Amino acid sequence: MADGSTQTFTDPDGYAAAIGDARLNLTMTGAGAFRAEITSLQLQHLKLYRCCESLPRIGYLSLSPKLTFLSFPINAMSATFSGSSVQIGDIIFHGPGERVHQRFNGGCQWGLIALPAQHFADCSEALLGRSFVSPGISKVVRPPRTEKARFQHLFRQACHLAEARRKIAELPEVARALEQDMLHAIVHCLAGGVPGEALKARNHHAAVMVRFEEALSKLADGRPNMSRLCAEVGVAERTLRMCCAEFLGMSPTRYVLLQRLNKARAALQRANPSTTSVAEIARDHQFLELGRFAVTYRVTFGESPSVTLQRDTRT
């Protein structure tokens, strides 16, 4: 049975939680009101998502070890996946249980496809006489033009079917045919594609970035300095700075600051201004100088923290 839906969001956390086959942690890096939309379609084996977002951001994506995943930019000014620049038409083939960083420097659309690893292996064996094994780390593939166009057409068709969800149950044969066509297109894109930027040299850096995220989670209640972060990650400061520049486009300390600002913004949006003050929320998120917090917040999000607190209770 196929099932499709389209959901809209103004809360980054609610949006991230709606991608059910992966865990996505978002750090917004630009000003403006957040708006996102997810169109999803569950077929017999394959599930796809089309994600549309309004703001620049960094995402840390944790994938299930039981599924094979493909992700790809659909429409983006600038996109970086696992430290590599990707173009519209590229497909990123992910390893099982992988944790990866995505970076978009503006509003974007991107896609995610999940399917059972064994089913995908069986499908590739039947079509090509060999099974595709998920890579140990993300692999960027640039499919041949014809295969790429076919894949993009089928993905758009799947999204249209999801948006017209009432028709899916009436046309089960359409859903079955679409899934088969999608699987065939995926296999041929990966089989005939030209490898993008070599990722082997990035394996070590990717592992460093996973340890960096783990360290941030462990030290979430404090304000870790560079020496503490480097000790937790187990690398020299120069290495950590280089990895963060490659994967995040910024320094480790800037990323830590943005994460704290994003958490403070979420708290302000949830808070009741009649019982909570900006100063309380600032202190709760380790911002001890209120004036500096207000200036940094305004520069980052385009409004003062008091406006965020007041506005969201009126909507």
C-alpha positions as MATLAB code, in Angstrom:
seq = 'MADGSTQTFTDPDGYAAAIGDARLNLTMTGAGAFRAEITSLQLQHLKLYRCCESLPRIGYLSLSPKLTFLSFPINAMSATFSGSSVQIGDIIFHGPGERVHQRFNGGCQWGLIALPAQHFADCSEALLGRSFVSPGISKVVRPPRTEKARFQHLFRQACHLAEARRKIAELPEVARALEQDMLHAIVHCLAGGVPGEALKARNHHAAVMVRFEEALSKLADGRPNMSRLCAEVGVAERTLRMCCAEFLGMSPTRYVLLQRLNKARAALQRANPSTTSVAEIARDHQFLELGRFAVTYRVTFGESPSVTLQRDTRT';
ca = [
       0.000    0.000    0.000;
       1.380    3.396   -0.976;
       0.921    6.445    1.202;
       1.882   10.041    0.523;
       1.644   13.399    2.260;
       2.858   16.990    2.239;
       3.556   18.827    5.497;
       4.598   22.426    6.154;
       6.607   23.672    9.123;
       7.725   26.908   10.751;
       9.649   25.133   13.519;
      13.051   23.629   12.553;
      12.816   20.923   15.230;
       9.371   19.776   14.085;
      10.559   19.726   10.506;
      13.672   17.689   11.321;
      11.631   15.171   13.328;
       9.321   14.560   10.350;
      12.081   12.782    8.402;
      11.313    9.446    9.975;
      14.103    7.309    8.512;
      16.930    9.564    9.670;
      17.729   11.938   12.508;
      18.494   15.486   11.390;
      19.946   18.156   13.678;
      19.728   21.640   12.167;
      21.803   24.731   12.857;
      20.396   27.770   11.038;
      23.131   30.085    9.762;
      21.137   32.981    8.293;
      18.429   35.496    9.126;
      14.746   35.254    8.302;
      11.615   33.320    9.159;
      12.041   29.567    8.836;
       9.633   27.743    6.572;
       9.926   24.201    5.281;
       7.864   21.628    3.451;
       8.255   17.866    3.231;
       6.581   15.768    0.565;
       6.930   12.056    1.350;
       5.846    8.904   -0.424;
       5.965    5.402    1.053;
       5.849    2.646   -1.561;
       6.143   -1.074   -0.861;
       9.896   -1.003   -0.271;
      11.047    2.468   -1.155;
      10.408    5.700    0.741;
      11.261    9.099   -0.627;
      11.289   12.628    0.718;
      11.437   15.982   -1.053;
      12.523   18.635    1.433;
      12.164   22.376    0.759;
      13.736   24.887    3.153;
      13.817   28.670    3.219;
      17.047   29.450    5.100;
      20.762   28.654    4.927;
      21.758   25.999    7.420;
      24.078   23.188    8.460;
      22.529   19.776    9.050;
      23.973   16.752   10.822;
      22.235   13.676    9.430;
      22.290   10.310   11.246;
      21.126    7.446    9.017;
      19.652    4.085   10.006;
      22.101    1.136    9.746;
      19.300   -1.051    8.361;
      18.611    0.944    5.203;
      20.387    2.104    2.068;
      20.141    5.856    1.486;
      20.583    8.212   -1.435;
      20.484   11.987   -1.075;
      20.762   14.697   -3.700;
      20.333   18.443   -4.177;
      17.308   19.399   -6.268;
      17.593   23.177   -6.256;
      20.272   24.926   -4.229;
      22.594   27.891   -4.681;
      25.457   26.053   -3.033;
      25.507   22.597   -1.455;
      28.160   20.656    0.432;
      27.647   17.043    1.515;
      30.281   15.342    3.691;
      32.739   18.103    2.914;
      32.361   17.799   -0.865;
      30.764   20.336   -3.178;
      27.851   18.760   -5.051;
      25.927   19.873   -8.110;
      22.292   19.502   -9.091;
      22.106   16.060  -10.681;
      24.705   14.482   -8.401;
      23.601   11.566   -6.222;
      25.214   10.814   -2.869;
      25.261    7.092   -2.039;
      25.505    6.721    1.745;
      27.024    4.029    3.903;
      24.839    2.164    6.438;
      24.397    4.030    9.702;
      26.494    6.892    8.414;
      26.529   10.314   10.039;
      27.108   13.154    7.610;
      27.053   16.940    7.414;
      25.045   18.857    4.828;
      25.515   22.560    4.221;
      23.287   24.853    2.164;
      24.211   28.526    1.810;
      20.668   29.614    0.978;
      17.150   28.292    0.589;
      17.180   24.826   -0.912;
      15.379   21.731   -2.086;
      16.919   18.317   -1.567;
      15.807   14.712   -1.792;
      16.318   11.608    0.313;
      15.490    8.026   -0.668;
      15.567    5.074    1.750;
      15.129    1.379    0.989;
      16.104   -1.921    2.629;
      19.734   -2.755    1.871;
      19.021   -6.387    0.961;
      16.184   -5.488   -1.399;
      18.450   -2.999   -3.159;
      21.207   -5.607   -3.426;
      18.745   -8.141   -4.880;
      17.454   -5.583   -7.379;
      20.945   -4.658   -8.597;
      21.845   -8.368   -8.836;
      18.800   -9.021  -11.009;
      19.450   -6.040  -13.285;
      23.234   -6.082  -13.569;
      24.353   -9.488  -12.383;
      26.147   -7.927   -9.399;
      25.029   -6.510   -6.083;
      25.678   -2.965   -5.013;
      27.190   -2.833   -1.557;
      26.695    0.374    0.396;
      29.980    2.275    0.688;
      31.772    2.763    3.975;
      31.476    6.515    3.546;
      29.412    8.783    1.303;
      30.174    8.436   -2.380;
      29.253   11.177   -4.837;
      28.132    9.876   -8.247;
      27.519   11.917  -11.404;
      25.121    9.825  -13.533;
      25.107    9.855  -17.340;
      22.824   12.542  -18.751;
      20.102   10.157  -19.931;
      19.975    8.204  -16.671;
      20.036   11.395  -14.638;
      17.117   12.857  -16.592;
      15.104    9.659  -16.154;
      15.753    9.564  -12.414;
      14.786   13.234  -11.999;
      11.593   12.716  -14.032;
      10.559    9.714  -11.934;
      11.299   11.554   -8.685;
       9.078   14.456   -9.782;
       6.378   11.977  -10.762;
       6.592   10.340   -7.321;
       6.236   13.738   -5.626;
       3.154   14.546   -7.731;
       1.662   11.211   -6.722;
       2.350   11.964   -3.040;
       0.698   15.375   -3.349;
      -2.418   13.767   -4.854;
      -2.558   11.249   -2.013;
      -6.233   10.288   -2.456;
      -5.438    8.825   -5.867;
      -2.732    6.471   -4.588;
      -5.053    3.915   -3.014;
      -7.166    3.920   -6.182;
      -4.155    3.161   -8.407;
      -2.009    0.486   -6.719;
      -0.668   -0.695  -10.073;
       0.694    2.834  -10.716;
       2.513    2.797   -7.382;
       4.018   -0.651   -8.095;
       5.186    0.401  -11.551;
       6.632    3.635  -10.214;
       8.636    1.799   -7.552;
      10.063   -0.627  -10.119;
      10.967    2.210  -12.462;
      12.586    4.167   -9.608;
      14.664    1.164   -8.536;
      15.806    0.557  -12.108;
      16.727    4.229  -12.529;
      18.696    4.277   -9.246;
      20.650    1.149  -10.135;
      21.541    2.444  -13.603;
      22.506    5.896  -12.246;
      24.932    4.323   -9.780;
      26.231    1.739  -12.275;
      26.909    4.200  -15.082;
      27.803    7.246  -13.051;
      31.198    8.903  -12.992;
      32.601    9.163   -9.462;
      32.632   12.741   -8.258;
      35.316   14.224   -6.075;
      37.326   11.432   -4.470;
      36.178   10.989   -0.882;
      38.829    8.525    0.250;
      41.063   11.331    1.465;
      38.106   12.665    3.472;
      37.522    9.494    5.479;
      39.733   10.645    8.310;
      38.181   14.101    8.323;
      34.672   12.619    8.352;
      35.581   10.529   11.405;
      36.964   13.640   13.112;
      33.684   15.478   12.456;
      31.627   12.645   13.938;
      33.778   12.756   17.088;
      33.405   16.538   17.120;
      29.596   16.261   17.120;
      29.788   13.635   19.863;
      31.973   15.978   21.925;
      29.500   18.833   21.466;
      26.674   16.584   22.637;
      28.682   15.504   25.673;
      29.603   19.106   26.549;
      26.226   20.608   25.670;
      25.620   22.109   29.114;
      28.806   24.175   29.131;
      30.870   26.510   26.931;
      33.746   24.316   25.783;
      36.889   26.124   24.655;
      39.153   24.968   21.841;
      41.578   23.083   24.079;
      38.722   21.134   25.683;
      37.156   20.350   22.310;
      40.458   19.199   20.830;
      41.096   16.975   23.840;
      37.655   15.370   23.504;
      38.008   14.861   19.742;
      41.623   13.697   20.031;
      43.158   15.950   17.377;
      45.349   19.024   17.205;
      43.643   22.424   16.967;
      44.910   22.905   13.405;
      43.278   19.640   12.310;
      39.943   20.464   13.926;
      39.896   23.920   12.371;
      40.706   22.474    8.939;
      37.959   19.830    9.194;
      35.345   22.342   10.332;
      36.254   24.736    7.507;
      35.904   21.866    5.024;
      32.615   20.419    6.326;
      30.912   23.422    7.967;
      32.444   26.439    6.259;
      33.326   28.004    9.603;
      35.501   27.621   12.702;
      34.622   25.207   15.528;
      33.925   28.065   17.934;
      31.605   29.794   15.461;
      29.666   26.553   15.011;
      29.371   26.114   18.778;
      28.118   29.690   19.104;
      25.529   29.180   16.346;
      24.250   26.009   17.990;
      23.776   27.856   21.301;
      22.045   30.745   19.513;
      19.713   28.326   17.720;
      18.799   26.653   21.009;
      18.160   30.036   22.599;
      15.957   31.029   19.645;
      13.918   27.840   19.970;
      13.480   28.509   23.691;
      12.355   32.080   23.006;
       9.802   30.862   20.477;
       8.363   28.361   22.949;
       8.373   30.675   25.981;
       5.491   32.683   27.431;
       6.635   36.354   27.616;
       4.402   36.983   30.610;
       6.372   34.493   32.712;
       9.794   34.345   31.023;
      12.357   37.023   30.191;
      15.059   37.231   27.538;
      17.643   37.456   30.322;
      16.518   34.140   31.812;
      16.753   32.335   28.501;
      20.129   33.923   27.738;
      21.544   32.732   31.070;
      20.057   29.245   30.567;
      22.075   28.984   27.343;
      25.339   30.231   28.842;
      25.083   33.803   27.529;
      26.179   35.773   30.565;
      26.462   39.235   28.950;
      22.950   40.203   27.906;
      23.972   43.136   25.711;
      26.457   41.092   23.713;
      23.917   38.282   23.384;
      21.292   40.677   21.994;
      23.689   42.129   19.414;
      24.963   38.711   18.269;
      21.409   37.373   18.111;
      20.203   40.313   16.005;
      23.117   40.026   13.582;
      22.498   36.277   13.181;
      18.698   36.133   12.951;
      17.791   39.638   11.763;
      15.709   40.545   14.818;
      16.193   41.129   18.520;
      15.531   38.325   21.018;
      12.689   40.348   22.552;
      10.921   40.476   19.171;
      11.210   36.688   18.852;
       9.789   36.226   22.339;
       6.842   38.546   21.794;
       5.980   37.727   18.197;
       5.574   33.970   18.518;
       3.020   34.280   21.323;
       0.786   36.377   19.100;
       0.727   33.892   16.180;
];
